[in-house]
Amino acid sequence: MQRKEMPIDAIVEKYETSITAYIVSYVKDWEKAKDLCQDLFLQLTIKFNQGYKIENAEHYLFRAAKNTVINYWKKTASQQALIDDYYNHIQQQARYNETILEHDKQLIFSILEKQMSDQQSKVFRLHRIDGLTYSEIADSLNISRSTVKNHMIIALQKIRYYMSLHADELISILLILSYFKNH
C-alpha cells in the first residue's frame, strides 16, 4: 500500500503545475483550472489504488486533461443553456404579467370612467394613462390649465367616492383576475 502511494505522489508533484497551466490555457480561470486539475489527480489516484497501471504518465495526464477540459466545456454549455432558458421564461412571464396588469388596469378604469363626465374622463386618461402634463392637456383640449386641474380634482373625488362605496366589488374583481392569471 505504501509503495502505491509513492509513485502517485511523485506523478502529482512532477506534473501538477504543467497540467494546471495546460488547463488554464483553455478555461482562462486559474482557480477553475486548479479545481479541474485536482479532480483529475483524484480520479488518477482512485484508478491507481484500484490497480490501474500507467505506462506513460505524461501522455496519460495530458490526454486526461484534454478530456477534463472538454467535459468542463460541455457542462458549462449545458448550464448556460439552462440559465438562458430560465431567463427567457422569466422574461416571457414578465411580459405576460404586464399584459394582464394592463388589462386589469383598463378593466378597472372602464368601471371608474363611467362615474366621470366625458371631459373628466378625457383629462384623467390623458394625465394618468398617457402621462401628459396639465399644460399639455390644456393645449390639446383647448381649455385652461386650471380647468384641467379642476377636472382632475373632480375625477379623483368621484373615483375615491365610488371606490369607498364599492371596495368589496373591486377587491373581488381583482381577486378573480388574479386567480385566473395564476391558473
N, C-alpha and C positions, 0 to 999 in steps of 0.2 A: 504494500500500500504506500509506503514512504517513497519507494522507487518511482511509482506512477506520478506522484505529485511533483517531484523534482523536474522532470522534463517539461511538464506543462507550465510550471512557474518560469522556467528558462525561456520557453517559447513566448510566453506573455511578456516577460521582461525585454526580450530581444525585439519583438515586433509591435508592441503596443503603440509606440509613437508613430511609426510609419503607417500602420493600419489606420490610426485615428486621422493622420494627415490625409491619407487617401480618401477616407470617408468624408472629411470636411471639404475636400475639393468638389464633392458632389452636392452635399447638403447645405453648404455655406453657413453652418452654425456649429461653432466649436463644441458647445455644451451638448448639442444633439449628437454630434459625431462621437463624443466621448461615451455617451449613453449607448449608442449603437455598437461601439467597439466593445464595451463591457458586456453587452448582451451576446455578441459574437464569441468572446472568450468564455463566457459562461456556458454557452452551448458546446464549445470545444471541450471544456472541462468535463461536462456531462458525458460526451461521447468518449473521451479519453478514459474516464472512470468505468465506462461500460466495456472497455477493451478495444476500442477503435484505434487502429494504428495509422499514423500519418507518415507517408513516405517522404513528401516534400512539403515541409511546414510553410515555407514562404508562398509557394504556389497555392496550397490549400487555403491559407488565410486571405490572400488577395482575391481568390475566387469567392470565398465565403463573404468577404467584404463587399464585393460587387453584388452578390445576391442580396445581402442585407440592405444595400442602398436601393436596389430595385424594389424590394418588398416595402421599404420605407416610402418610396415614391407612390407605390400602389395604394398603400394605406392612407397616405396624405391626400392623394387624389380622391379616394373614396370618401374620406372625411369631409373634404372641401365640397364634394358633390352633395353630401347630406346637408352641410351648412347652407349651400346655395339653395337647395330645395326648401329648407326650412325658412330661409329669408324670403324666398318668393311666396311661400304660403302665407307668411306674416303680412307681406305687402298686399296680397290679394284679399286677405281677411280685413285689413285696414281699409282698403278701397270699398269693400262690401259694407263694412260698418259705416263709413262715411256716407254711402248711398242711402243706407237705411236711416241714419240720423237725419239726413237732408229730407228724406221722405216724411219722417216723423215730424220734423220741424214744419214742413209745408202743411201737413195734415192739421197740426195744432193751430198754425197760423190761419188756415182757412176757417177753422171754427171760430177763432177770435176775431177774424176780419169781419165776420157777419155782425159783430157788435159795433162796428165803426161806420161812419159815413164814407162815401166813395173818396172824398178828398182826404179824410184822415187816413184811410187805408192806403192811398197812393203815397202820402207823406211818410207813413210808417214803413211801408215796403221800401221806398227809396232810401230811407235813412238806415233802418235796421237790417235789411236784407241786401240791398245793393251797396250800402256803405257810403252814400253821398252825404256831404255836409249840408247844414241848413241853408247856406248860401247857394250851393249847387242846386238844391231842391227848389229854392225860391226862383232861381233863374230858369230852371226847366219848366216850372209850372206857372210862371209869370205871376207870382204872388210875393208878398214881402217876407222877409226873414222872420219877422215877429209873428206873421200868420202861420208860417211853418212851425215855429216853436209852439204856438197855441194848439195847432192840430196835434202835435206830438204829445203835449201835456194831456189833452183830452183823450187821445187814443190810449195812452198808458193808463189813465184813470179808468177808462172803460175795461181795459184788459184786466187790471187789478180787481175791479169790481166783479167782472164775470168769473175770474178765477176764484175769488173768495166764495162765490155762490156755488160754483161747480168744481171745486177742487177734487172731490171724490171721483167725479166722472173723468176728469183729466188724468188723475193718477191711474184709474182703471185702464184708460186708453193706453197710457204709457206702459203699464204692466203687461197688457195684452200684446202690444207691439214688441216689447222686449222678449216676451215668451216666444213669439213666432220667429223673431230674429235669431234666437239661440237654438231653435229646434228645426 
